[in-house]
Amino acid sequence: MIDVVIRGARVIDGSGAPAFTADIGVAGSRVAFVGRAPGAAPATEIEGDGLLLTPGLIDPHSHSDWSILSNRDALSTVHQGVTTEIVGNCGVTYAPIAKGDEETARRALAAFGYQGDVRWRSFADFLSVVHDGGTAQNLAWFVGHTALRRAAEREQGDLIAGMEKHLHGALEAGALGFTSGLEYGAGRTATTGELEALARVAGRYGAMYASHIRNRDAALAEAVDEFFRVVHAGEVRAQLSHLNVRHGTGAAEGAWLDAVARLESELRSGVDVLADMTPYPHGIGLAAGLLPDWLLSAGEGAAAEALRDPAVRRRVREDFDRYWRFVHRGQWDRVRLAVSPATPEWEGMVFPDIAAANGTDEWDAYFDVMAAAGGDLGTVQLMGSLFEPEHVAEAVHHDRFLLGVDGFTSRRDGVLGARTPHPLFFHGSQHFLSHHALRVGTLTLEAAVHKMTGAVAAHFGLRDRGLVVEGAFADLVLWDEALLRDTDTFVMPESYATAARHVWVNGVPVVSHGSRTVHRPGTRLERSDVH
C-alpha cells in the first residue's frame, strides 16, 4: 500500500548527481519508489510540478540537545527542512551527571526554557528522557568530554578510569562517539593523553571523535596536530568541527590552507575525517571561555563572586590570550550578549551599548554580566562577528567540508524566543541553499544538498538516510524553489522559514503546506544503526 505519492517533482537526490524529474512514493517509513507512479491511487497525492524535492537536511554539528527538552517540536529547524541533527558537540552534554550536580544541570537547561527536574544520571537515562517524550526530528548523539570529565572528577576516583567507564556507558547506549571542546571549560585543561585514552575506548567500539580544537588562531597548526594525534591513538573516524579562522586574532597568513592541506593528507593516508563550516560570519560562543583558568578553578560560583572585586577584574584584563582574542584588541563591537538568565534586559545588545547604558566600559559590562550570573556563569552565551564572508564562502565550497549550523533548535515564543534573535537559529540551514547556492553561487544546489544530506549520512554512518532512493527512510522535503531563492536569510523571519512546504520524517508529515503538524515521529539514531 502506497501512502503518499509526490508527482512530477524536480528531484535532487542527495548524491551530488544532477536533478531529475520523477514521482516519489512513500510506504510506511520508507521510500517505496523513485520514478513513475503505479496506477493504484495512494492515500495521499501531492502535486510536485514546479517544486523541488530533496532528502531531509542533516545538520552535522548541532547543539539541539541543549534545547530539545523545551522544543520537542523543533519549530525553527523542521520548518527549514532539517529532519536529522547530530548532537552532543563541542564536549558539552548534560549527561552523564554525577550525584550532586543535578541542580547545576537543571539551571543550565532552564536557560534554554526547560522547566522540569533533572532526574537522570547516566547518558542512557538522559536519552530515554528525551526520546520517550517524542521529538519531531531524528537525533544522533555524541557524548561530551566535559561531561565525562566532570562526572569522573566528582566521583573522586582515578580520573582516566572514571572517564573511560562513563564513555563505555554512553557507547553501550548507542552514542556515535565522543566530542571535545578544548577552548573552554574542562576541555581547556584536558591533556592530550586523556583524550587519547578515550579515543582508544571509542576505537574498540568503532565509534567516532569530533572536536572543537584547542586553537583556531596563532596556534592553529598545533591544534590540528593534536586532533590527529588523538584520532590516530584510537584509529577512529573523525570530524574536525568548524575548521575556520576567526579574523583579527593573529592567525598566520595561509594557516587555514595549511590546516586543510593536513586534512587532505590524512584522508589520503586512510583516515576517515571531514570538517564542517557554519553558514554565517556570525557564531555563538560560551562567555566563560574568555576567563582564565586560575579564576575558574574554584568553580563557577566562586569565579562569579570574585569578579565583584576590582583587583580581580584588573588582573583578568591583563590575562587574556584565549578564545575570542579580538576582544583583547578592543573589538567589543563584534560581541553581542545572547543568553544571560541573570541580566535578560541586556540580551541582544552589543557590549558597547551595554557599557554605555550602565556608565562603564565594555570589560566592566562583561564582568557585571558574569558576576550577576553566579553559579550559572557557564550558561552565559555570546553571539560574535567571527569570520570574513570570503572565508565562510571558501570553506562552504570546499569538497571536504560538510555544512553545519552550530546552533540549536529554537522557537519564536517563550524563553527560547527571547534568547535567539539572530537568523542563525531560524534560517541557518536554509542559508546554505538560499544564499550560498541559489543567490550568490558559492556552490551548486546539487553540491549544497549533497553536503547537507548524503555526504553527512555517509560520513557519520547513518544507514538508509540522506538519499532519495528506493528503500531509504522517507525523510523528505518538498520546497518552493522560487521562495527558497527569494528568501532573505540575513533577516529574522516573521514567524518561521516558509520555503519548505512539506517535510516528512520517517514517512510522517511534520510540516504540511507550510504549517507544523502535531506529529513527533523522530527517532534516536544509535550506533547500532550505522555501518
N, C-alpha and C positions, 0 to 999 in steps of 0.2 A: 504493500500500500504506500503510495507516494503522498506525503503530507503537504508538501509545498512545491510548486513549480514556478521558477522565475524565468519568464520567456523573453528571449531576444536581447539580453543584456550584453554590453561590451565587457568582456572578462579580462582582468589582469590576474593571473592565477597564482602569483607569489613566487614563481620560479625564476623570474627575470626575463622570461620569454615575452615576445610581442603580444599585444592584446588581440583577442579574437572574439567573435560573436557566437553565443551559444545559449541554449536553455540549460538551467540548473535545477536538478530535482533533489529534494531532501526527504529522507525517510527516517523517522525517529531522530537520533542524534547525529546521523551521518549523511554525507553527500551520496545520493543514490545514482546520479548520472550527470555527466557533463557532455552536452551535445544536442541532440534533437529529442524533445519530449515525446514519450509514448502517447498513444491515443487516449488512454484512460484518464478521466478527469480527476485531478488531485483535490484534496480537501480545501486547499487554498491556492489561488493562482495570482501571481503578481506580474504586471506588465513591466518588463525591464528595458524596453526600447527607449533609447536616449539616456539610459542610466548606466553607471559603471559598477561592476561587481568585483569585489576583491575578497581575499581572506580577511578575517578579523585581524586587526592590528595587534601585535605582541610587543609590549614595552619591555626591553631587555634590562632596563635599570629604573626601577620604581621603588618608591617608599610608601606605597599604599598600605602596607602593614601598619603604619602609624595611624591611619585614619579610617581603616575599613570597619572598625567596630562602631563608628558613628556614621558611616556612609556605606552600608551594605549594598545599597542600590547603585553605588559607583557613578553618581549622576554626571559628574564632569567628564569622566573618561568614556563611559559607554556611548555617550552622545557624540564622541569623536570616533567611534568605531573600534575602540580598544576592547578586545574580548579576552585577553590574557595578559597578566603582568608578572614579571619576575621580581620578587620582593625579598626583603632581608638584606639590602645592600649597605655598603659603606660601614659594615661592622656593627650597626645599631639595630638590634632587635629587642623586643620586650619579652623574650624568653630565651634561655632558661632564667629563672629568678630564684635567688637564694632566699631562704627563710629570713624575714625581717626587711626585705626590700619591696614587699608588695605595695606599700603605701607610696614609695617613691615612683614605682611604675604607674600606679593609679593616677598620681598627679601629672605625670608626664603625658599619659594618654588623655587626660582631661583637657590638656591644652589643644588637643585635636577633636574635642567635642564628646569624648566617651564619658558617660555618666555612671557606668557600672563599677562594680568592685573587681579587684584582681584576685581571682581565686585559683589561678593556675600557678604551677611552679616549673614544670618541665616544658620543653619545646613541644612535645607531643600533645600535652594538655592544652597548650595555647592554640595549636592548630585545630583541635577539636572545638574549642570555644568559638573560633572564627567560623569554621565551616558548618558546625551544627546549626548556626543561626542563618545560614544561607548567604551567598554572595551573587551579585549579578555577573561578575566576570570570573574566569578561571584564575587561580593563583598558583604559581610555582615558587617554592620557598627556599631561601638560604637561611642559615643561622649566623648571627653576628659574633665576631671575635670579642667585641666589647662585652657582650652579654656572657659569653663563655668565661671570660677572664674575671668579671665581677662576681659571678656565681662561685667560681673556684676560690677566689680570694676570701669571700665571706665564710666559706667552709673551713678555712684555715688549715687545710692540709697541704700536700705538695701541689704547687701551682700548676705545673705542666700536667701532672697526672689528673688533677681535677678538671682541667680544661679538656683533656682527652676524653675523660669519662662523659662529660656533657656533650661533646661533639659526637661521640658514639651514640648517645641517646637521640640526638637530633637526626643523625643519618639513619638510624633504625626507624625513625618516624617518617622517613622519606624525603628529608631535605636534599636539595641538589648538591649541597656542599656548604662551605663557609665563606664569609666575606670579612674583609678588614677595612678599617678607616684609620689611616696612620698619621693623619694631620691633627687629630684632636682626641681628647678623652684618653681612655686606656690604651688606645691604639698608638698614641704618641710615645708612650713609654714601653711599648712591646718590643721585645728583642726579635731579631731575625730568627734566632734559634727556636723560640717558642712557636713562631709561625711555621717554620719548617717541620716541627714536631706535629703540629695539627695537619699540615699538608700530607705527611706520611699516613696519618689515620685516614684522611679523605681519599688518598690514593688506593688504599686497600678496599675501599667501597666503590671505586670507580667514580668518585664524586669530583666536584669542581672547586676551584678557588677563584674568587673575584676580589679585586682590591681597588679602593681609593688610596692610591700610593702616597708615600711619605712626603713627597715634594714635587711640585709642578712648576718650580721657579728656577732658581740658580742651581739647584742640585737635582734637576730632573733626571739626568743620566744615571746618577747613583740610585735614585728611587726606582727607576725601571730595572736596573741591575738587581736590586734587592727582590723585586717582584719575581723575576725569573729564577733567582736562587730558590725561592720558596716553591715555585712551580716545579723545578727540577727535583727538589728534595722529595716531593710526593709523586712525581710523574703524573700530574693531574692536568685535566683540561682546564682552561683558564679564560678569564675575562678581565681585561685591563680597563677599569671603569673610567669613564670620561677622561680619556687621554687628551688633555688640552693644556694650554699655557695661558695663565692669566696675564693680561698685558700690563706693562708698567711695574713688573715685580722682580726684574733682574735676571730673567732667563737669557742665556746666551743666544746670539744670532744662530739660527739653524738648529736649536736644541730640540724643537718638536720634530723636525725632519729626521734628526738623528735617532730619536726615540721610535719613530715609525719604521725607520730602517732596521732597528733592532727587532721590532715586532716581525717584520718580514723575514729577517734572518732566522728567527726562532721557528717561524712557520715552515720555512724550507728545511729546517733540521728535523721536522716531525712533530713539533709541539702544536697542539690544538688550541690556538689562542686567537682571540679577536679583541678589538677595543670598541668603545662606543662614544658618541658625541651627543651633546644636548642641542635643542633646536634654536635657542636664542643667545644673544650676547649676555643675557642675564642668567643668574642661577641662585639657588638657595644655599645657605651655609649656617653652621652652628656658631652662635655668637661666642660661646666659651672657647672656641678654637683660637681666639685672639689672646687668651690669657696664658701666662707662663705656668709651667709645671709646679714651681715652688709655691704658687698661690693655691693651686687646685689640689695639692697633695693631701690636704687635711679634709677634703670633702667639699661639695658644692655649697652647703650651708655656711661653712666656715669661711669659704672664699668670698661669698657674698657679703658676709658681715665685715670681713677685713677690708673690703672695698669702700667702706664708710670712712676709713682712716686716710687723711690726706697724705700721710707719709707713704702708705702702701700705694696709693694712686700715683704718686711721683715715681716710685720705683717701677711700677708697671709701664708707665710711659717710656721709661728708659730701657726696658727689657722687652722689646717687641721685634722679633725677627721670625715670624711664623705665619702660616695660614694666609690670610689676605694681606700680603705685605704692602700693597699700595696704600693701606690705611696709615702705615708708618710714614709714608711720604705725604701725608696730609690730605689724601684724596677721599675725604669722608662724603663728598657729594655723590660718590659711587655706591653708597651704602644706605639701604632703606631698612627700617625695622619691620619685620614681617610677623613674627609671633612673639608676644610678650604678655603672658597672662596677668602679670602684676601691674603693667602700665599699658592697658589696651588703648588708652586715649592717644598714644603715640604710634600705634601700629599704622603702617602705610606711609609714614613720614621719613624723609631723608634726615640724616643726622645733623646737617647744618640747620635745618628748620627746627628740629627738636631742641638743639642748643639755643637758637635764637628765642624760642618760646619760653625758655627757662633761664635765660640770662647766664648761660655757661658757655664753655667751648665744647667741641664735639667729644673729646675724650671724657670730660666730666659727664656729658649727657649719656655716653655709653656706660660709664661706671655707675651712674644713677639707675639705669635700666637693670644692670646686673645685680646691684645691691638690693634693689626692690624685689628681685626675683627670689631671693633667699635660697632655700633648698631646691627650688625649681629652676635654678640658674641654667641647667642643662637643656631646658625646653626652649630657651630663647633662640629664635632664628632670624637670620638676616636675608635680605634679597640684595644681591650685588650686581653691578655692571662689571662683568669679569673679562669678557673676551672681545677682541675686534671682530666685526662682522665677516671680514675676509677670512679670518682664521676659522670661524664657525663653518663657513661655506667649504673651505678646503677639507676639513675633517668629514663633513657630511657627505661630500662627494667621494671620499676615498673608499676603495673596494674593501678594505679590512675593517671598516667601521660600521657597526650597527647603529641604529638611531633610537636613542632613549631620551626620556624627558627629565629624569632626575627630579621628579616631583611626587605628588601623591593625589589620590582621587579626592575631589572636593565637591562642594555643593554651594548654591547661592545663598542659602539661609543659615541661621544658627552660628555657632562658633566658627565652623569652617568657612562659612561665607564671609565672616568678618576678617578672617586671617589669610585669605587667599585672593587679594585684589589684583594680582598680576595675571595676564593672559596665559602665562606658562601653564596654569592649572586647568584652564578651560579651552585652550587652543593648542597646547604644546605638541601633541601628537599630530594634529591636523596641520600644524605649521609646516612640518616637513613636506606634506603633499601640496598644500595651498601655496605657500611661499616659495620653498626651495625647488619644487618640481614644476608646478604649473605657472607660477608668476615670474620667477627670475631664471629658471632653468639651471639651477645648481647641479641637478641630475635629472634623468628622465623619470617619468612617472612609474614606468615598469621597474626601474632600478630602486626608486624610493620604496615602492610597495615590497619588493623583494627584501630590502634591508630592514623592513618592519614586520615581515611575516615569515616567509620560507627560510631565509637565512638565520633568523633568530631561533626558529624551531629546530633547525638542523644543528646549530651550534650548542644549544642547551639540551638537545636530545628530547624534545617534546614530540612524542610519537604521534603521527597522524594529525599534526597541527600545521598551520601555516601555509597550506596549499589548497587550491580549489581543484581537487581530483576525486574521482570516484573512491569511496571508502573512507575518506578523511572525515574527521569530525566537522560538523556543519557550523563552524564559526565563520560567519559571512557578514559582509557589509554591502549594501546597495546604496551607492552615492548619487547625488545630483552633482554631476561633474562641473556644470556651469557655476553652481553655488559654491562648490569646493574651490574653484578658481577665483571667484569674485570675493570670497570672504576675506576681510582684513583681519588677519590673525595677530596683528600687533596691538589690537584694542580688545577690551573686555566685551564679550557678547552680552546682549541684553538679558538673556537667560542662559541657554546652553548652546553649544555648537549645533548647527541645523543641517549641514550638508549630508550627514549620514542619515538617510531617510528610513532605512530598515537595517536593523542589526540583530543577528541571531547568535546565540551562544549555545553550543551543543544542540542545535536544531530548534531552540526555543526563542521566540522573539523577545528581545529586551528593549528594542526601540521599534515602533511601528508607525509609519507615516510621520516620522519626526518626533513622536511622543514616547516617553518612557512607559513601559508596561509594568505590571506588578510582579513579574517573574524574577526569580533569582536562581537561574539554572547553572551557575558557575560551579566548578568542581576544583578539588585540590589535586594538583598535578604532582605526584610523588616521583621519587627517583625510580621506583619500580615501573613507572610509565615510560621510562626512557630506555634508549639502547644500552 
